[in-house]
């Protein structure tokens, strides 16, 4: 498959990922519908959540956000890796909202994030098949193997505090 043909499938995969993430679905559903078994997420030069417990910890760390959106503004030309997976870089705008217990108001976190992604076009072991969505590969929908933050821009003060120490992950105590 060419990079030009892979690009719309990758866009679809990112959209499916964020739809599930923003809906706060369970780790099991994330793994069943969109992630590879070796999925990893976090910060390129910081904390990486990996494996089943890592996914649960990552979802737990962000569970307090009740209103959020992620809008991909730009994606690099996808590159096929020697192992058959695909790599792409994105720039996205994010909005997150949470309310601390007892607080009469909520806090918003906004900015831009730069990610490196890895995608697996192979069907899942055990015979997972396509879901009929447009954008699905010939053997079924692609899966996210990695979503790693490379950097940030235009962060508001709340987001600057939240992401101030990538080696620690999200910093809830700094809000």
N, C-alpha and C positions, 0 to 999 in steps of 0.2 A: 504494500500500500504506500502511496506517495504521501508526503507531508501535506499536500493540498487536500487529499481525501481524508487524512487523519484529523485535520483541524476541526471540522464540524462535529466529528464524533467526540473529540476531546472537549469541545465546548459543551456538548450535551452531557458528558460525564461530569464535568464540573458543576453544571446546573443541578443535576440529580443529587450530587454530593451535598451541595448547599441546601437544597430543599429538605433533605433528611436532617442535616445538622441543625438547621434553623427550626425544625419541628421538634427538636429534642427527643428523637426516637432513641430506643435502647441500643446498647452496644451490639446486641445480637442482631437487631434489624439492620444496623449499619453494615455489619459483616456479611449478612445474608444478601443484602441488596446492592452494595456499592464498593466495599473494601476488599482488598486481598488479605489473605491470612497473615502476611508479613507487613501489613500497613504500619507506617510510622508517620508521626506528625510532631511538630514542635518548631524549634528555632535552629537554623543552620549552625550557628556558633553558640548554641545553648542547650537547654533541656530538650530531649527527644522522648516522646511517649511511643512505646513500641509494644507489640504483642497484645494479647487479650487484656491483661491487667493495665497495660499502658493506655489502651483505648478507653477502658472504664475510668481511669484516673483523669484522662483528658476531658472526657464528657462530664465528669463530676466537677472539674475545675471551672467549667464554663456553664454549668447548670443554672447559675443564678441569673443569667441574662434571659429576660422574658420577651424582649422585643429586639430583633436584630435583622440586618440585611447585609448582604455581600453582593456587590455589583462588579463583575469583571469588566474592566475598561479596555484592557489590551492583553493580547497573548502573543508570544513569540512564535515563530515558525516551529512546529514540533519536529523533534529529531528522534529517529529510531535508534535505540541502543542495541549493542551486540546481542543481548539476551532476548530481543524481541519486544521489549517494553518501549514505551515512548516517553520522552522528556519534553516539558514545556515550561516556560516562565510566564507569570501573569502579574499584572498590576490591577489591584481592585480597590474600590472604595468600600469602607465598612461603617456600619452604625450598630452599636450595641447599647442596650439600656438595662439597668438593674435598679433595684430599690433595696437598700439595707433594711433589715428588720427594725421596725419602730420609726423609720424615717417617713416624714409626710410627703417627701418628694423623691423622684427617681433621678438617677444620674445617667447621662449619655456619654458615650465614648465614640469618637469619630476619627477618621484618618484614612490613609492609604497604606496598603500592605503589598509587598512584593514577595511572591512565592515561587518556588521551584516545585514542580509536580512530576510524579512518575505514574504512568498508566499502564495497565496490563490488558491487552486486547484478547487474551485467551479466555475461553470459557472456564468456569470454576470446576475444580475436580469434583467428580460425582455427577457430571452430566448436566449442569445448569444450562438452561437454554435461554434464548432471547425472550424479551418481554413484549416484542412487537412495536416498541417505540421507534419513531424515526430517529436516526442517529445511532442505533444499535449496530454493532459490527455483525458480520455475517454469521458468526457463531454465538451471538448474544451481546448484551451490553458490556462495555468496557468497565474496568474497575480501577479505583484509585489505590495505588501502592504507596504513595508518599505525597504529603503536602507539607512543605517546610518553609517557614518564613525566612526570607533573605534580608529583609529590612523594612523600614517604615518611612513615611513622609507625611507632612501636614497633620500631625497628631494634635488633638486638643489636649488640654492639661490632664484630664482624666485618663485618656489613652496613654499619654506619656508615662504616667505613674504605673498604669496597669502593665505596660510592657517594658518597664525600666530595667529589669534584670532578666534577660532571656535565659541565663543559666539556671534561673529559679522557676521558669515557666510564667504563668500568670501570677501577679502579685496582689492578692486580695487584701492583704494587710496594709498596703500602701494607698488604699482608696480612702 
